[in-house]
Amino acid sequence: MQSLVENYETKKSSALNFMKNGQLNAYFEALIEMNNYKKLMFTVCSN
């Protein structure tokens, strides 16, 4: 679980950097990966 949280936070910070730099494609990819980590964290918590 801890590794999922760390990966989520890493993608969150990189998404913010991409947004600030105007790199929209990379920003959207980071958002998709954040969503995947959030789903995994929810699944781990529910089990």
C-alpha positions as CSV (number, residue, x, y, z in Angstrom):
1,M,0.0,0.0,0.0
2,Q,2.8,2.4,0.9
3,S,4.4,2.0,-2.6
4,L,1.0,2.8,-4.2
5,V,0.8,6.0,-2.2
6,E,4.4,7.0,-3.1
7,N,3.8,6.3,-6.8
8,Y,0.5,8.3,-6.7
9,E,2.2,11.3,-5.1
10,T,5.1,11.1,-7.5
11,K,2.7,11.1,-10.5
12,K,0.8,14.0,-8.9
13,S,3.9,16.2,-8.6
14,S,5.0,15.3,-12.1
15,A,1.5,16.1,-13.4
16,L,1.6,19.6,-11.8
17,N,5.0,20.2,-13.4
18,F,3.7,19.1,-16.8
19,M,0.8,21.4,-16.4
20,K,3.0,24.4,-15.4
21,N,5.2,23.7,-18.5
22,G,2.3,23.4,-20.9
23,Q,3.0,19.8,-21.8
24,L,-0.6,18.8,-22.2
25,N,-0.1,15.2,-23.5
26,A,2.3,14.3,-20.7
27,Y,-0.1,16.0,-18.2
28,F,-3.0,13.9,-19.4
29,E,-0.9,10.7,-19.3
30,A,0.1,11.5,-15.7
31,L,-3.6,12.0,-14.8
32,I,-4.5,8.6,-16.2
33,E,-1.7,6.9,-14.2
34,M,-2.9,8.8,-11.1
35,N,-6.4,7.5,-11.7
36,N,-5.0,3.9,-12.0
37,Y,-3.1,4.2,-8.8
38,K,-6.2,5.6,-7.0
39,K,-8.3,2.6,-8.2
40,L,-5.6,0.2,-7.0
41,M,-5.5,1.9,-3.6
42,F,-9.3,1.8,-3.3
43,T,-9.2,-1.9,-4.2
44,V,-6.5,-2.7,-1.6
45,C,-8.4,-0.8,1.1
46,S,-11.7,-2.5,0.3
47,N,-10.2,-6.0,0.6
